[in-house]
């Protein structure tokens, strides 16, 4: 339609003028698009935390052989005429050795199938995307084998379909269970990709380095502003790349020490997430705040707002509490329900979970007594974004992680808060008995921990 009304030479200038207008308004009003807050609805159907865990039936070929022999139905090894054409060490279902495995034709794609004579399991070892081996889950109410309902990235959903199940007949609800696919002992802990430089070899004084970190983290200046501030204050010329290396080195060297620092835990934890931009892509920062004392307990930076990220940050909190009970305050996001559910399974932790909905609500499911704790963590994110806004987007994942790591130290030990008589949430004393008030003192104190 436009090409019919306007000659080609006018169309070119019209498009160019429209683009200039858009760029001008985007700079004036900082036009940006926030990431979606939607979550996969597969998280919404959770079985009650009061339900018992399923009965896990792990097949053991030795037990099956012993039971068969006791019943007079002894299972003998395969009378093999030809050797197996595929290399396999044992049955993935019951661990039976190869002398109980026999060839069983081919699947639809032409791959050799095997069958275990002990447990009757059939599979094609060389077939691509062969199904993962998992134990048989049985309903704790009726011992009926659970049926796999859905597959997700981090877990599979199982459901009891027995119409005679006592839970179904009494509550009119099916028993459901989530079998997580990841190892709880090896949850992904955000780590730096690159090695840090040795600051002891720097020809700059530690005073200048600590002041640069203070400007960048404490005052929330950008790298360019930090560079200019150092030049004007001390007449020291330093590049933005050097300042960035200082920040990365500081964070890299202290990241492993932070979880070992003793924290005055109050027994109430608030967890929430916000988003930061890294190389133009949104990432999610999960943060756990002590409800009464206001300091940061743990953080986790993830490229997904999913249950695995929530479980990871909750696991860090559980480790800080060393088995002690605590109350967890979150919003109504289902990922936190999944995280609490997983902690019961993986970490044997019985968490008192309180959910608060929205800013103001009369929802009967919202624990309004715990709203002040939710407001505390939302105020924290307001403080963090005030320091982060000058960066707009971090240039690397390491840069974002370094900023988050050092901001946790700054917020906990250095930043004065009006709620705590303008002291930091955690006051530590230096060698002379005075409270630590700058980065140089804080770093020396951390090195002694």
C-alpha positions as CSV (number, residue, x, y, z in Angstrom):
1,X,0.0,0.0,0.0
2,X,2.8,2.4,0.9
3,X,4.7,1.6,-2.3
4,X,1.6,2.4,-4.3
5,X,1.1,5.8,-2.6
6,X,4.7,7.0,-2.4
7,X,7.6,6.9,-5.0
8,X,10.5,4.8,-4.0
9,X,12.8,7.7,-3.3
10,X,10.4,9.2,-0.8
11,X,9.9,5.8,0.9
12,X,13.6,5.6,1.7
13,X,13.6,9.0,3.5
14,X,10.3,8.3,5.3
15,X,11.8,5.1,6.8
16,X,15.0,6.9,7.8
17,X,13.0,9.7,9.5
18,X,10.9,7.1,11.4
19,X,14.0,5.4,12.6
20,X,15.5,8.6,13.8
21,X,12.4,9.5,15.7
22,X,12.4,6.1,17.4
23,X,16.0,6.4,18.5
24,X,15.5,9.9,19.8
25,X,12.5,8.8,22.0
26,X,14.3,5.6,23.1
27,X,17.2,7.7,24.5
28,X,14.9,10.3,26.2
29,X,12.6,7.8,27.9
30,X,15.0,4.8,28.1
31,X,12.7,2.5,26.2
32,X,13.3,-1.1,27.2
33,X,11.4,-4.3,27.4
34,X,11.2,-6.3,30.6
35,X,11.4,-10.1,30.5
36,X,8.2,-12.1,30.8
37,X,7.1,-13.0,34.4
38,X,5.2,-16.1,33.2
39,X,6.2,-19.5,34.4
40,X,5.5,-22.9,32.8
41,X,2.1,-24.1,34.1
42,X,3.6,-27.5,34.6
43,X,4.7,-26.3,38.1
44,X,1.1,-25.5,39.2
45,X,-0.1,-29.1,40.0
46,X,1.8,-30.1,43.1
47,X,1.0,-32.9,45.4
48,X,0.5,-31.9,49.0
49,X,3.7,-31.7,51.1
50,X,1.7,-33.8,53.6
51,X,1.6,-36.7,51.2
52,X,4.2,-39.4,51.9
53,X,6.9,-40.0,49.4
54,X,6.3,-42.8,46.9
55,X,7.6,-46.3,47.3
56,X,10.7,-46.7,45.2
57,X,11.1,-50.1,43.7
58,X,14.7,-50.6,42.8
59,X,15.2,-53.9,41.1
60,X,18.2,-56.0,42.2
61,X,18.9,-59.0,40.0
62,X,20.4,-60.9,43.0
63,X,17.2,-60.5,45.0
64,X,15.1,-61.6,42.0
65,X,17.3,-64.7,41.4
66,X,17.1,-65.6,45.1
67,X,13.3,-65.2,45.3
68,X,12.9,-67.2,42.1
69,X,15.1,-70.1,43.4
70,X,13.2,-70.1,46.7
71,X,9.9,-70.5,44.8
72,X,11.3,-73.3,42.7
73,X,11.5,-71.2,39.5
74,X,15.3,-70.8,39.3
75,X,16.4,-68.5,36.5
76,X,19.4,-69.9,34.5
77,X,21.8,-67.8,32.4
78,X,21.1,-67.5,28.7
79,X,22.2,-70.5,26.6
80,X,24.0,-68.4,24.1
81,X,24.9,-69.8,20.6
82,X,26.3,-66.5,19.3
83,X,28.0,-63.7,21.2
84,X,26.1,-60.4,21.6
85,X,26.5,-57.9,18.7
86,X,26.5,-54.9,21.1
87,X,28.8,-54.0,24.0
88,X,27.0,-53.9,27.3
89,X,28.1,-54.6,30.8
90,X,24.8,-55.1,32.7
91,X,21.0,-54.6,32.5
92,X,20.2,-51.0,33.1
93,X,17.1,-52.0,35.1
94,X,18.3,-54.6,37.6
95,X,22.1,-54.7,36.9
96,X,22.1,-58.3,35.8
97,X,25.4,-59.3,34.2
98,X,25.7,-60.1,30.4
99,X,25.2,-63.8,30.8
100,X,21.5,-63.1,31.6
101,X,21.1,-60.8,28.6
102,X,19.9,-62.1,25.2
103,X,19.2,-60.8,21.8
104,X,15.6,-59.9,21.2
105,X,15.3,-58.8,17.5
106,X,15.4,-55.2,16.3
107,X,13.4,-52.1,17.0
108,X,11.6,-50.1,14.3
109,X,14.8,-48.1,13.5
110,X,16.7,-51.3,12.9
111,X,18.8,-51.2,16.2
112,X,19.5,-54.5,18.0
113,X,17.3,-55.0,21.0
114,X,18.3,-56.9,24.2
115,X,16.1,-58.6,26.8
116,X,17.0,-59.3,30.4
117,X,16.1,-62.8,31.4
118,X,15.9,-61.7,35.1
119,X,13.6,-58.7,35.0
120,X,12.2,-58.9,31.4
121,X,13.4,-55.4,30.6
122,X,13.8,-54.8,26.8
123,X,15.8,-52.0,25.3
124,X,18.1,-51.1,22.3
125,X,21.5,-50.0,23.8
126,X,22.7,-48.3,20.6
127,X,19.5,-46.5,19.7
128,X,19.7,-42.7,19.8
129,X,17.8,-41.0,22.6
130,X,17.2,-44.3,24.4
131,X,14.8,-43.8,27.4
132,X,16.5,-43.0,30.7
133,X,16.5,-45.8,33.2
134,X,14.5,-44.9,36.4
135,X,13.2,-47.0,39.3
136,X,9.5,-48.0,39.5
137,X,7.6,-45.5,41.7
138,X,4.5,-46.9,43.5
139,X,1.7,-44.9,45.1
140,X,2.2,-45.0,48.9
141,X,-1.6,-45.3,49.4
142,X,-2.4,-48.2,47.1
143,X,1.1,-49.5,45.9
144,X,-0.1,-49.0,42.3
145,X,2.8,-48.3,39.9
146,X,2.8,-44.6,39.0
147,X,2.3,-43.6,35.4
148,X,4.6,-41.0,33.8
149,X,2.3,-38.1,33.1
150,X,4.6,-35.4,31.7
151,X,8.3,-34.9,30.9
152,X,10.0,-31.6,31.8
153,X,13.6,-30.3,31.5
154,X,14.5,-30.9,35.2
155,X,11.9,-33.5,36.3
156,X,9.2,-36.0,35.3
157,X,5.7,-36.0,36.6
158,X,4.2,-39.2,37.8
159,X,0.5,-39.9,38.6
160,X,-1.5,-42.6,40.2
161,X,-4.3,-43.7,37.9
162,X,-5.8,-46.4,40.1
163,X,-9.5,-45.6,40.6
164,X,-9.5,-47.7,43.7
165,X,-6.7,-45.7,45.4
166,X,-7.8,-44.5,48.9
167,X,-6.5,-41.0,48.2
168,X,-8.6,-40.7,45.1
169,X,-11.7,-42.1,46.7
170,X,-11.4,-39.9,49.8
171,X,-10.0,-36.6,48.5
172,X,-11.0,-36.9,44.8
173,X,-7.4,-36.0,44.0
174,X,-4.8,-38.2,42.3
175,X,-1.4,-38.8,44.0
176,X,1.3,-37.0,42.1
177,X,5.1,-37.1,42.4
178,X,8.0,-35.3,40.7
179,X,11.1,-37.2,40.0
180,X,13.9,-34.7,39.6
181,X,16.6,-35.5,37.0
182,X,19.5,-33.7,38.5
183,X,21.9,-34.7,41.3
184,X,21.1,-32.7,44.4
185,X,24.7,-33.0,45.6
186,X,25.9,-31.3,42.4
187,X,23.6,-28.4,41.9
188,X,25.0,-25.8,39.6
189,X,26.8,-23.1,41.6
190,X,27.5,-20.0,39.5
191,X,31.2,-19.8,39.0
192,X,33.6,-17.5,37.2
193,X,34.7,-18.7,33.7
194,X,38.0,-16.9,33.7
195,X,40.9,-16.9,36.2
196,X,41.6,-13.8,38.2
197,X,44.8,-11.8,38.0
198,X,47.2,-11.5,40.9
199,X,46.7,-8.1,42.5
200,X,49.9,-8.5,44.4
201,X,51.8,-8.0,41.1
202,X,49.9,-4.8,40.3
203,X,52.0,-1.6,40.2
204,X,49.0,0.3,41.7
205,X,48.7,0.7,45.4
206,X,46.0,-1.3,47.3
207,X,44.5,2.0,48.4
208,X,43.7,3.0,44.8
209,X,42.4,-0.5,44.0
210,X,40.1,-0.6,47.0
211,X,38.8,2.9,46.3
212,X,38.1,1.9,42.7
213,X,36.0,-1.1,44.0
214,X,34.3,1.2,46.4
215,X,33.3,3.7,43.7
216,X,32.1,0.9,41.4
217,X,30.2,-1.2,43.9
218,X,29.4,1.2,46.9
219,X,28.5,4.3,44.9
220,X,27.2,2.4,41.9
221,X,29.4,4.3,39.4
222,X,30.0,2.9,35.9
223,X,33.5,1.9,34.9
224,X,33.9,5.2,33.0
225,X,32.7,7.2,36.0
226,X,35.0,5.3,38.3
227,X,38.0,5.9,36.0
228,X,37.2,9.7,35.9
229,X,36.7,9.8,39.7
230,X,40.1,8.3,40.4
231,X,41.8,10.6,38.0
232,X,40.2,13.7,39.5
233,X,40.7,12.6,43.2
234,X,44.3,11.2,43.1
235,X,45.6,12.1,39.6
236,X,46.1,8.5,38.8
237,X,45.5,7.4,35.2
238,X,43.9,3.9,35.0
239,X,41.9,2.2,32.2
240,X,38.4,0.9,32.4
241,X,39.7,-2.6,31.6
242,X,42.1,-2.5,34.5
243,X,39.3,-1.5,36.9
244,X,37.2,-4.3,35.6
245,X,40.1,-6.8,36.2
246,X,40.4,-5.5,39.8
247,X,36.7,-6.1,40.4
248,X,36.8,-9.6,38.9
249,X,39.9,-10.5,40.9
250,X,38.4,-9.2,44.2
251,X,35.2,-11.2,43.6
252,X,36.9,-14.3,42.3
253,X,39.2,-14.6,45.3
254,X,36.4,-14.0,47.9
255,X,33.6,-16.0,46.3
256,X,34.6,-19.3,48.0
257,X,35.0,-17.6,51.4
258,X,31.6,-16.0,51.6
259,X,29.6,-19.2,52.3
260,X,31.9,-19.9,55.2
261,X,31.4,-16.6,57.0
262,X,29.3,-16.9,60.2
263,X,26.0,-15.1,60.0
264,X,23.6,-14.2,62.8
265,X,20.6,-16.1,61.4
266,X,17.2,-15.1,62.8
267,X,15.2,-18.1,61.7
268,X,13.2,-16.3,59.0
269,X,14.3,-16.2,55.4
270,X,12.8,-14.3,52.5
271,X,13.6,-15.4,48.9
272,X,12.7,-13.5,45.8
273,X,14.1,-12.9,42.3
274,X,14.8,-9.9,40.0
275,X,16.3,-9.7,36.6
276,X,19.5,-8.2,35.3
277,X,20.7,-7.9,31.7
278,X,23.9,-9.6,30.5
279,X,25.1,-9.0,26.9
280,X,21.5,-8.0,26.0
281,X,19.9,-11.1,27.5
282,X,17.8,-11.2,30.7
283,X,19.1,-13.3,33.6
284,X,17.5,-13.9,37.0
285,X,19.1,-13.1,40.3
286,X,17.6,-15.2,43.1
287,X,18.4,-13.7,46.6
288,X,17.8,-15.0,50.1
289,X,17.5,-12.2,52.8
290,X,17.5,-12.7,56.6
291,X,14.0,-11.6,57.6
292,X,14.8,-9.9,60.9
293,X,18.5,-8.8,60.4
294,X,18.2,-7.8,56.8
295,X,21.5,-9.2,55.4
296,X,22.0,-11.3,52.3
297,X,22.3,-15.0,53.1
298,X,22.8,-16.4,49.6
299,X,22.4,-15.5,45.9
300,X,22.2,-17.4,42.6
301,X,22.4,-16.0,39.1
302,X,20.6,-18.1,36.5
303,X,19.6,-17.7,32.9
304,X,16.3,-19.3,33.7
305,X,13.5,-18.5,36.2
306,X,12.8,-22.1,37.0
307,X,12.5,-24.6,39.8
308,X,16.2,-25.7,39.6
309,X,17.4,-22.1,40.2
310,X,15.0,-21.8,43.2
311,X,16.2,-25.2,44.6
312,X,19.8,-24.1,44.2
313,X,19.5,-20.9,46.2
314,X,17.3,-22.7,48.8
315,X,20.0,-25.4,49.2
316,X,22.5,-22.7,50.0
317,X,20.2,-21.4,52.8
318,X,19.8,-24.9,54.1
319,X,23.6,-25.4,54.3
320,X,23.9,-22.1,56.2
321,X,21.3,-23.3,58.8
322,X,23.1,-26.7,59.1
323,X,19.9,-28.7,59.7
324,X,18.1,-26.2,61.9
325,X,14.5,-25.3,61.1
326,X,13.6,-22.0,59.6
327,X,10.6,-20.2,58.1
328,X,10.7,-19.4,54.4
329,X,8.8,-16.4,53.0
330,X,8.2,-16.2,49.2
331,X,5.6,-14.9,46.8
332,X,3.1,-17.2,45.2
333,X,5.4,-18.3,42.4
334,X,5.0,-22.1,42.0
335,X,8.8,-22.6,41.6
336,X,9.2,-22.0,45.3
337,X,6.6,-24.6,46.1
338,X,8.6,-27.0,44.0
339,X,11.8,-26.0,45.7
340,X,10.3,-26.7,49.2
341,X,9.0,-30.0,47.9
342,X,12.4,-30.9,46.6
343,X,14.2,-29.9,49.8
344,X,12.0,-32.4,51.6
345,X,13.0,-35.2,49.2
346,X,16.7,-34.4,48.7
347,X,17.8,-32.6,51.9
348,X,15.4,-34.0,54.5
349,X,14.5,-30.5,55.4
350,X,11.1,-29.6,56.9
351,X,10.7,-25.9,56.0
352,X,7.8,-23.8,57.2
353,X,6.8,-22.2,53.9
354,X,4.8,-18.9,54.1
355,X,3.5,-17.4,50.8
356,X,2.5,-13.7,50.4
357,X,0.6,-12.7,47.3
358,X,1.1,-9.4,45.4
359,X,1.5,-6.0,47.0
360,X,-1.9,-5.7,48.7
361,X,-4.4,-8.6,48.7
362,X,-7.2,-10.1,50.7
363,X,-6.5,-13.6,49.3
364,X,-7.1,-16.2,52.0
365,X,-4.1,-18.2,50.8
366,X,-1.7,-15.3,51.5
367,X,0.0,-15.2,54.9
368,X,-0.4,-11.5,55.5
369,X,1.5,-11.7,58.9
370,X,4.7,-12.3,56.9
371,X,4.2,-9.4,54.4
372,X,6.8,-7.2,56.1
373,X,9.5,-9.8,55.2
374,X,8.5,-9.7,51.6
375,X,8.6,-5.9,51.7
376,X,12.1,-6.2,53.1
377,X,13.5,-8.1,50.2
378,X,11.7,-5.9,47.7
379,X,13.3,-2.9,49.3
380,X,16.7,-4.7,48.9
381,X,16.1,-5.1,45.2
382,X,15.3,-1.4,45.0
383,X,18.6,-0.7,46.6
384,X,20.5,-3.1,44.3
385,X,18.9,-1.7,41.1
386,X,19.9,1.8,42.2
387,X,23.5,0.6,42.1
388,X,23.0,-1.5,38.9
389,X,21.0,0.9,36.8
390,X,24.1,2.8,35.5
391,X,25.4,-0.5,34.0
392,X,22.2,-1.1,32.0
393,X,23.7,-4.4,30.7
394,X,26.8,-6.2,31.9
395,X,29.2,-7.1,29.1
396,X,29.9,-10.6,30.5
397,X,28.5,-13.2,32.9
398,X,31.7,-12.9,34.9
399,X,31.2,-9.1,35.2
400,X,27.7,-9.6,36.4
401,X,28.7,-12.3,38.9
402,X,31.6,-10.2,40.2
403,X,29.2,-7.2,40.8
404,X,26.7,-9.4,42.6
405,X,29.3,-11.1,44.8
406,X,31.0,-7.8,45.9
407,X,27.7,-6.1,46.4
408,X,26.7,-8.8,48.9
409,X,29.8,-8.1,50.9
410,X,29.2,-4.3,50.7
411,X,25.5,-4.6,51.6
412,X,26.2,-6.9,54.6
413,X,29.3,-5.3,56.1
414,X,29.8,-1.8,54.8
415,X,26.5,-0.1,53.7
416,X,24.9,2.0,56.5
417,X,21.2,1.4,57.0
418,X,18.8,3.8,58.7
419,X,17.0,0.8,60.2
420,X,20.2,-0.2,62.1
421,X,21.2,3.3,63.4
422,X,23.1,3.9,60.2
423,X,25.3,0.8,60.7
424,X,25.7,-2.2,58.4
425,X,23.4,-5.2,59.1
426,X,26.5,-7.1,60.3
427,X,29.0,-5.1,62.3
428,X,32.5,-6.6,62.6
429,X,35.4,-5.2,64.4
430,X,38.9,-4.5,63.0
431,X,42.2,-5.1,64.8
432,X,41.8,-2.0,67.0
433,X,38.2,-2.9,68.1
434,X,36.6,-0.3,65.8
435,X,33.9,-1.2,63.4
436,X,35.1,-1.9,59.8
437,X,34.0,0.9,57.5
438,X,36.0,0.5,54.3
439,X,37.0,-2.1,51.7
440,X,40.6,-2.4,52.7
441,X,39.7,-3.3,56.3
442,X,37.0,-5.6,55.2
443,X,39.3,-7.5,52.8
444,X,41.9,-7.9,55.5
445,X,39.2,-9.2,57.9
446,X,37.9,-11.7,55.3
447,X,41.4,-13.1,54.7
448,X,41.7,-14.0,58.4
449,X,38.5,-16.0,58.4
